């Protein structure tokens, strides 16, 4: 931490180590700026580790008529599939239909999706008959099934991308620190935001940092930083909880995902193969307060199970759930307080306060790079800096990602490498974000806690008491959040 004070002034202090902050830092270092990124907890601890793991244009947004958002996202989808091709891939989806009229409706919509992608199209939309759908999805409910629409989007591992982006940013001269919070903003005599007071969350030491521009990219915690700047400032973000359940692969019966086009609340629901399991989600529940560990509610589990039931031959119950997780979407607070969350735009906005604090709100993983570019362009324009050109679109993201095969016990040699190279500070960092074990299988996670924590304890020079606390902390986390609420059908 002392090293960060060697620079008399940074060009950018980026607060937030998730998708938003990493996008800003990546674009800034691509232009040659001095960048310091800080994250209060672990990189990607919040929303950015709890996505549906999709790189997509947003079929649902097209249905809502938001063409510009879809077009932008489709362009960025192509970027991510190319720049991060080591941890991303094409993912085929099928929308099953049980009436031909419905089939024609979705077929025409997805053809429009293809057309919007233009030269960035990654696969052709195809009309499948009943037999073709059953061949691809073994557990599909075939009663009354007429066929399906096959289309393609992208899939990725969100927290592995976080780590690879950090490595990329550091390689290009940036500095990224986890477990480093902001306790206050620094202002000059004229009230301009010129830096922040940083707190090492492990040692509790504080440091004063100055920067030419301070960027608030804290996702659902945006309002906290905004209120540091001005207690009277209205909230900019309205969180919405999206929850998922994880099942065994047999409940899909293939490597093709299912998109349920209309749930009981008018949303879409995905069943997606992911690391040998099936990821099912998501919900959309308005939430008043942000949290690092949002919890899935019983009603959400019921909602997911009930909406998948009619599409599957063998339906899952609670006893079949291997893990659950929830994330909070940092939606832009609507002017209409009665607006439903599904009606709030998923686009991003750059907002300035009188002090010159710049906040990035909204957005999603697919457009993280464009979000960052828009912020830096806005800073250059507002502050009348010398014009620089973004190079982030041409940067190849670090591809030294560790390949983890979750169908087998994870090798201890791999865990040692992760601990040594990837800024692991807690046992939770290791089981939740450097590996994805906590999100995939809570029982399997419990079985490795003691051994993995022993390795981390030795690396960090901690004692047995620290280890016991870490193991108990993760066990409590599993019980309170990741295990299904009721393990019965």
C-alpha positions in Angstrom: 0.0 0.0 0.0 2.9 2.4 0.7 3.9 2.2 -3.0 0.7 4.0 -4.1 1.9 7.1 -2.4 5.1 7.3 -4.5 3.1 8.9 -7.3 2.4 12.5 -6.3 -0.8 12.4 -8.3 -2.6 9.8 -10.3 -4.5 10.6 -13.5 -7.4 8.4 -12.4 -8.5 6.9 -9.1 -11.1 4.3 -10.0 -13.3 3.2 -7.0 -14.7 -0.3 -7.6 -13.1 -3.6 -8.7 -16.0 -5.1 -10.6 -17.0 -5.0 -14.3 -17.6 -1.2 -14.3 -14.4 -0.2 -12.6 -12.3 -2.7 -14.6 -13.7 -1.3 -17.9 -12.8 2.2 -16.9 -9.3 1.2 -15.8 -8.7 -0.8 -19.0 -9.6 2.1 -21.2 -7.6 4.6 -19.2 -4.4 2.5 -19.3 -4.9 1.9 -23.0 -4.5 5.7 -23.4 -1.3 5.8 -21.3 -2.9 7.3 -18.1 -1.6 6.6 -14.6 -4.4 4.5 -13.0 -5.1 3.4 -9.5 -8.1 1.0 -9.0 -9.2 0.1 -5.5 -11.8 -2.4 -4.3 -13.1 -2.5 -0.7 -13.4 -6.2 -0.6 -12.3 -8.7 -3.2 -12.4 -8.1 -7.0 -15.8 -9.1 -8.3 -17.2 -9.8 -4.9 -20.5 -8.1 -5.6 -22.6 -8.2 -8.8 -19.7 -9.0 -11.1 -19.3 -12.6 -9.8 -23.1 -13.3 -9.7 -24.1 -12.8 -13.3 -25.9 -15.4 -15.6 -22.5 -15.8 -17.3 -23.8 -14.6 -20.6 -22.2 -12.4 -23.3 -25.3 -11.3 -25.1 -27.0 -8.6 -27.0 -30.2 -9.0 -25.0 -33.0 -10.7 -27.0 -35.5 -9.4 -24.4 -34.4 -5.8 -25.0 -35.1 -6.2 -28.7 -38.6 -7.3 -27.8 -38.9 -4.0 -25.8 -37.8 -2.0 -28.9 -34.5 -1.0 -27.4 -32.6 -1.4 -30.7 -29.7 0.9 -30.0 -28.9 -1.0 -26.7 -29.0 -4.3 -28.5 -26.8 -3.1 -31.4 -24.2 -1.8 -29.0 -24.2 -5.0 -26.9 -23.9 -7.2 -30.0 -20.8 -5.3 -31.1 -19.3 -5.7 -27.6 -20.2 -9.4 -27.6 -18.0 -9.9 -30.6 -15.2 -8.0 -28.8 -15.4 -10.1 -25.7 -15.5 -13.4 -27.6 -12.4 -12.3 -29.5 -10.3 -10.5 -26.8 -11.2 -13.1 -24.1 -11.5 -16.2 -26.2 -9.7 -18.3 -23.6 -12.5 -18.0 -21.1 -15.5 -17.4 -23.5 -17.3 -19.5 -26.1 -20.3 -19.6 -28.3 -23.3 -21.0 -26.6 -26.3 -22.5 -28.6 -29.7 -21.7 -27.2 -33.1 -23.1 -28.1 -36.5 -21.4 -27.5 -39.0 -24.3 -27.5 -42.4 -23.6 -28.9 -45.7 -25.4 -28.4 -47.6 -23.6 -31.1 -46.4 -22.8 -34.6 -47.7 -19.2 -34.4 -45.5 -18.7 -31.4 -42.6 -20.3 -33.2 -42.9 -17.9 -36.2 -43.0 -14.9 -33.7 -39.7 -15.9 -32.1 -38.1 -16.9 -35.3 -38.7 -13.5 -36.9 -37.5 -11.7 -33.7 -34.2 -13.7 -33.7 -33.7 -13.2 -37.4 -33.8 -9.4 -36.6 -31.3 -10.2 -33.8 -29.0 -11.7 -36.5 -29.5 -8.7 -38.8 -28.6 -6.2 -36.1 -25.3 -8.1 -35.4 -24.4 -7.6 -39.1 -20.8 -8.7 -39.7 -20.5 -9.4 -35.9 -23.0 -12.3 -36.2 -21.7 -15.4 -34.4 -24.2 -18.0 -35.6 -27.3 -18.5 -37.8 -30.8 -18.7 -36.4 -32.4 -22.0 -37.4 -35.9 -23.4 -37.2 -35.8 -26.9 -35.7 -38.4 -29.6 -35.8 -39.5 -31.6 -32.7 -37.0 -34.4 -33.2 -34.1 -32.0 -33.6 -35.0 -30.2 -30.4 -35.3 -33.5 -28.5 -31.9 -34.6 -29.9 -30.2 -31.5 -28.5 -32.1 -31.3 -25.2 -32.7 -34.8 -23.8 -34.8 -33.6 -20.9 -37.2 -31.3 -22.8 -40.9 -31.8 -22.3 -42.0 -33.3 -25.6 -45.7 -33.3 -24.9 -47.3 -30.9 -27.4 -43.8 -29.7 -28.5 -43.9 -28.4 -32.1 -40.2 -27.4 -32.5 -37.7 -24.8 -31.4 -35.7 -21.8 -32.6 -31.9 -22.3 -32.4 -29.8 -19.2 -31.9 -26.4 -18.3 -30.5 -25.0 -16.0 -27.8 -21.8 -16.1 -25.8 -20.9 -17.5 -22.4 -18.0 -16.7 -20.1 -16.7 -17.0 -16.5 -17.2 -13.6 -14.9 -14.7 -13.7 -12.1 -12.0 -15.4 -14.1 -12.4 -12.4 -16.5 -12.1 -10.1 -13.5 -8.7 -11.6 -12.6 -7.5 -11.6 -16.2 -8.5 -7.9 -16.6 -6.5 -7.0 -13.5 -3.5 -8.8 -14.9 -4.0 -6.9 -18.2 -4.3 -3.6 -16.5 -1.2 -4.1 -14.4 0.8 -5.2 -17.5 -0.2 -1.8 -19.1 1.0 0.2 -16.1 -2.0 0.3 -13.9 -2.2 -0.6 -10.2 -5.1 -2.6 -8.7 -5.6 -3.3 -5.0 -8.3 -5.4 -3.3 -9.3 -5.0 0.3 -8.8 -1.2 0.1 -11.8 0.9 0.8 -12.6 4.6 0.5 -13.5 6.3 3.8 -13.9 9.9 2.5 -13.3 12.1 -0.6 -10.7 14.8 -0.7 -11.7 18.2 -1.9 -9.7 21.5 -2.6 -10.7 24.9 -1.3 -13.0 25.4 -4.2 -14.9 22.2 -3.5 -13.5 20.1 -6.3 -13.0 16.4 -5.8 -9.2 15.8 -5.9 -8.8 12.4 -4.4 -9.8 10.2 -1.5 -8.8 8.7 1.8 -8.1 5.0 1.3 -8.2 2.4 4.1 -6.3 -0.9 4.0 -9.1 -3.1 5.2 -6.6 -5.7 6.6 -4.1 -3.4 8.4 -6.7 -0.6 9.1 -4.1 2.0 7.9 -5.3 5.0 6.0 -3.7 6.8 3.0 -4.4 10.1 1.3 -4.4 9.8 -2.5 -4.8 12.6 -5.1 -5.9 12.2 -8.6 -6.8 14.4 -11.6 -10.1 12.6 -11.8 -12.0 10.3 -9.4 -14.4 7.7 -10.8 -17.2 6.1 -8.8 -17.7 2.7 -10.4 -19.0 0.9 -7.3 -22.2 -0.7 -8.9 -25.0 -1.1 -6.3 -22.9 0.8 -3.8 -22.8 4.0 -6.0 -25.1 5.9 -3.6 -22.6 5.4 -0.7 -19.8 7.3 -2.6 -22.3 9.8 -3.9 -23.4 10.7 -0.4 -19.8 11.1 0.7 -19.6 13.8 -1.9 -22.9 15.4 -1.1 -25.3 14.1 1.6 -28.2 15.8 -0.1 -27.6 14.1 -3.5 -30.5 11.9 -4.6 -29.8 8.2 -5.0 -28.6 7.3 -8.5 -29.0 3.5 -8.3 -31.9 1.3 -7.5 -30.8 -2.3 -6.9 -32.7 -5.3 -8.3 -32.0 -8.8 -7.1 -31.4 -11.6 -9.6 -31.2 -15.1 -8.2 -30.1 -18.4 -9.6 -30.1 -22.1 -8.8 -27.6 -24.7 -9.9 -28.6 -28.2 -10.9 -26.9 -31.4 -12.2 -26.4 -31.6 -16.0 -29.0 -34.3 -16.3 -31.8 -31.7 -15.9 -30.8 -30.3 -19.3 -29.6 -33.5 -21.0 -27.3 -31.8 -23.5 -25.0 -28.9 -24.1 -27.6 -26.6 -25.6 -29.2 -24.0 -23.3 -32.9 -23.4 -23.1 -34.4 -19.9 -23.1 -37.9 -19.7 -21.6 -39.3 -16.7 -23.5 -42.0 -15.7 -21.1 -42.2 -16.5 -17.4 -45.2 -15.9 -15.1 -43.9 -12.4 -14.4 -43.2 -11.6 -18.1 -39.5 -12.1 -18.0 -37.2 -14.6 -19.6 -35.5 -17.5 -17.9 -32.4 -19.4 -18.9 -31.2 -23.0 -18.3 -27.5 -22.9 -19.3 -24.8 -25.6 -19.1 -22.0 -24.3 -16.9 -18.9 -26.1 -15.7 -20.7 -29.5 -15.8 -23.8 -28.2 -14.1 -26.9 -26.3 -15.2 -27.3 -22.7 -14.2 -31.0 -21.6 -14.0 -32.1 -18.0 -13.6 -32.8 -15.3 -13.1 -35.4 -13.4 -11.0 -36.0 -9.6 -10.8 -36.9 -8.3 -7.4 -36.6 -4.7 -6.3 -34.3 -4.3 -3.3 -34.0 -1.3 -1.0 -30.5 -1.8 0.4 -27.3 -3.0 -1.3 -25.5 -6.0 0.1 -22.3 -8.0 -0.7 -24.2 -11.3 0.1 -27.8 -10.9 -1.1 -29.8 -14.0 -0.3 -32.2 -15.9 -2.5 -35.7 -16.0 -1.0 -38.0 -19.1 -0.8 -40.4 -17.5 -3.3 -37.7 -17.1 -5.8 -36.8 -20.8 -5.7 -40.5 -21.5 -6.1 -40.6 -19.2 -9.1 -37.7 -20.7 -10.8 -38.8 -24.3 -10.2 -42.4 -23.6 -11.2 -41.4 -21.9 -14.5 -39.0 -24.6 -15.5 -41.4 -27.4 -14.6 -43.5 -27.2 -17.8 -40.5 -27.3 -20.0 -38.8 -30.3 -18.6 -39.6 -34.0 -18.7 -37.8 -34.7 -15.4 -38.5 -31.7 -13.1 -36.1 -30.7 -10.3 -37.1 -30.2 -6.7 -35.2 -28.4 -3.9 -33.4 -31.6 -3.0 -31.8 -31.5 -6.5 -30.3 -28.0 -6.0 -26.5 -28.0 -5.7 -26.1 -24.3 -4.9 -27.9 -21.0 -5.1 -26.6 -17.5 -5.5 -28.0 -14.0 -5.9 -26.7 -10.7 -7.3 -27.9 -7.1 -7.3 -28.2 -5.3 -10.6 -27.1 -1.6 -10.3 -30.1 -0.2 -12.2 -30.4 3.6 -12.8 -32.9 4.9 -10.3 -36.1 5.8 -12.3 -37.9 9.0 -11.9 -41.1 7.1 -11.5 -40.7 5.4 -8.2 -43.5 2.9 -9.1 -41.7 1.7 -12.2 -41.2 -2.1 -12.3 -37.6 -3.3 -12.4 -38.1 -5.1 -15.7 -39.1 -1.8 -17.2 -35.9 0.0 -16.1 -33.3 0.5 -18.8 -30.2 -1.8 -18.7 -28.2 0.9 -20.5 -25.4 2.8 -18.7 -25.1 6.4 -17.8 -22.2 8.8 -16.8 -23.3 11.2 -14.2 -21.3 14.2 -12.7 -21.7 16.0 -9.4 -20.8 19.7 -8.8 -17.5 18.7 -7.3 -16.4 16.9 -10.4 -17.0 13.3 -9.1 -17.8 11.1 -12.0 -20.1 8.1 -11.5 -20.8 5.2 -13.9 -24.2 3.6 -13.3 -26.1 0.8 -14.9 -24.8 -1.4 -17.7 -23.8 -5.1 -17.8 -20.7 -7.3 -18.3 -21.2 -7.5 -22.1 -20.7 -3.8 -22.5 -18.0 -3.3 -19.8 -15.4 -2.0 -22.3 -17.7 0.5 -24.0 -18.8 1.7 -20.6 -15.2 2.4 -19.7 -14.5 4.1 -23.0 -17.6 6.4 -22.5 -16.4 7.4 -19.1 -12.9 8.3 -20.2 -14.2 10.2 -23.2 -16.5 12.2 -20.9 -13.7 13.0 -18.5 -11.5 14.3 -21.3 -14.3 16.5 -22.7 -15.5 17.8 -19.3 -12.1 18.6 -17.9 -10.7 19.8 -21.3 -7.8 17.4 -21.2 -5.6 16.9 -24.3 -7.4 14.5 -26.5 -6.3 10.8 -26.5 -7.6 7.9 -28.4 -9.0 4.7 -26.8 -7.0 1.6 -27.6 -9.0 -0.7 -25.3 -10.7 -2.4 -28.3 -7.4 -3.7 -29.6 -6.0 -4.9 -26.2 -5.9 -8.7 -26.0 -7.0 -9.6 -22.5 -4.4 -11.6 -20.5 -4.8 -15.3 -21.5 -2.9 -17.0 -18.7 -6.2 -18.1 -17.1 -6.0 -21.3 -15.1 -8.2 -24.0 -16.7 -10.1 -25.8 -14.0 -11.9 -29.1 -14.7 -14.8 -29.3 -12.1 -15.7 -32.8 -13.1 -12.6 -34.0 -11.1 -11.1 -33.1 -7.8 -9.1 -29.8 -8.2 -5.4 -30.5 -8.0 -3.6 -29.1 -5.0 -0.8 -27.9 -7.3 -3.3 -25.6 -9.0 -4.7 -24.2 -5.7 -1.1 -23.4 -4.7 -0.5 -21.6 -8.0 -3.8 -19.6 -7.6 -2.8 -18.6 -4.0 0.6 -17.5 -5.0 -0.3 -15.5 -8.1 -3.9 -14.1 -7.7 -4.1 -11.9 -4.6 -6.1 -14.4 -2.5 -6.6 -12.9 0.9 -9.4 -15.1 2.3 -10.7 -18.6 2.0 -13.9 -17.2 0.5 -11.8 -15.6 -2.3 -10.5 -19.0 -3.1 -13.7 -21.1 -3.1 -16.0 -18.4 -4.6 -14.0 -16.4 -7.1 -10.6 -17.8 -7.9 -12.4 -21.1 -8.3 -16.2 -21.3 -8.7 -16.7 -24.2 -6.3 -19.0 -22.4 -3.9 -21.3 -21.4 -6.8 -21.4 -24.9 -8.2 -21.7 -27.3 -5.3 -21.9 -26.5 -1.6 -21.2 -30.0 -0.4 -18.1 -30.3 -2.5 -17.0 -26.9 -1.2 -17.3 -28.1 2.4 -15.1 -31.1 1.7 -12.1 -28.9 0.7 -12.3 -26.1 3.2 -9.7 -27.4 5.7 -7.1 -28.5 3.2 -7.3 -25.4 1.1 -7.3 -23.0 4.1 -4.2 -24.8 5.4 -2.4 -23.9 2.2 -3.6 -20.3 2.4 -2.7 -20.0 6.0 0.9 -21.0 5.3 1.2 -18.7 2.3 -0.1 -15.6 4.3 1.8 -16.5 7.5 -1.3 -16.7 9.6 -2.0 -18.9 12.6 -4.4 -21.7 13.5 -6.9 -19.3 15.0 -7.1 -17.4 11.7 -7.6 -20.6 9.8 -10.4 -21.7 12.2 -12.2 -18.4 11.7 -11.9 -18.5 7.9 -13.3 -22.0 7.7 -16.2 -21.2 10.0 -16.9 -18.0 8.1 -17.3 -19.9 4.8 -19.4 -22.6 6.5 -21.7 -19.8 7.9 -21.9 -18.3 4.4 -22.9 -21.6 2.9 -25.6 -22.2 5.5 -27.0 -18.6 5.3 -26.9 -18.0 1.6 -25.8 -20.7 -0.9 -27.6 -23.8 0.3 -31.3 -24.1 -0.7 -33.7 -22.9 2.0 -35.6 -26.1 2.1 -34.1 -29.3 1.0 -37.3 -31.1 0.2 -39.6 -31.3 -2.8 
